[in-house]
Amino acid sequence: MIKGSKHSAEAKQKMGIARKKYFSDPINKKKTNEAHKKYYETHDGPNKGKPMLEKAKQKLRDRKVSVETKRKLSRSGKKYFETHDNPRKGKHHTAKSKRKLSESMKKFFETHEAPNKGGKRTAESRKNMSKAQKKYFKTHDAYNKGVPMTEEQKHKLRVPCTAEAKRKLSIAMKGKKHSEETKQRLSELHKHKWLDISYREKKFATNPFFNHHREHPTSIELFTQAKMIHLGIYDYVPEFRIPNTKGGYYFADFLIFPNLIIECDGIHWHNLEGAPERDAIRQRDIESQGWQVIRFTETEIHANLQGVGDKIIEIYNQQLVGAN
């Protein structure tokens, strides 16, 4: 063959077919691998120590691997690591190496899009990843276990999510439900936290929901409160806190001394699924502590505020007579 000449496309195709046919036989494949290993024990590769040309780098970047080839590579890797240890097992990158990798990745993604951008993992893929992580952490500790958070990390957690981040989280969680096991774990964790009095006090002091609810009563609470004042009832406390059997607190809408609890039930929240059952449990718990509870629905308060006032004053007077 004359130096500098090139194979025609037809010749390349024939050679490729012949090569595939030859390497389809495992014996030929094994012989070739052994010959290569033997050769490179005494010889250096032709490109050893030479930097890769930009043209070659670009060719590698532009090359697209088919799904079938990816699958074969994955199988081959799994099979290899069944009998071999990963050469980097137990090793860690140095700070300098991490910085170089980070800079390299940033530079790459300035001109390239992530291959999985906009893509979604299948349900099966997510399930497999979850199983693999659970299996790993049964025998391994998390890398940061027992390591206190830095001030920078704490600050990041304190910074509220942006509207865009909240929107993305909402989309990501749409339609997803916790498993019964996860719900149970979260419930136990929450109960354990609320047993700590200092934690509860901190939540009540800083949680915007509690502050908002106490500072901005609902319209039906305002109507009821105005009616009590009109009837001459001044010894009451709004949003009265009552301990519950689980170690937390209930917030009663009003306490009228000596021990009358008034609850104003809005149509929306108290008609949700399971709400009547929760209200019944809550009322039994409060009454078991010696409080007398009367409830008024939003419809009653709007339609017959006078009747609501009459009932409150009647029971209030009965309690005063009983106390004397």
Secondary structure, 3 states (H helix, E strand, C coil): CCCCCCCCHHHHHHHHHHHHHHHCCHHHHHHHHHHHHHHHHHCCCCCCCCCCCHHHHHHHHHCCCCHHHHHHHHHHHHHHHHHCCCCCCCCCCCHHHHHHHHHHHHHHHHHCCCCCCCCCCCHHHHHHHHHHHHHHHHHCCCCCCCCCCCHHHHHHHHCCCCHHHHHHHHHHHCCCCCCHHHHHHHHHHHHHHHCCHHHHHHHHHHCHHHHHHHHCCCHHHHHHHHHHHHCCCCCEEEEEEEECCCCCEEEEEEEECCCEEEEEECCCHHHCCCHHHHHHHHHHHHHCCCCEEEEEEHHHHHHCHHHHHHHHHHHHHHHHHHHC
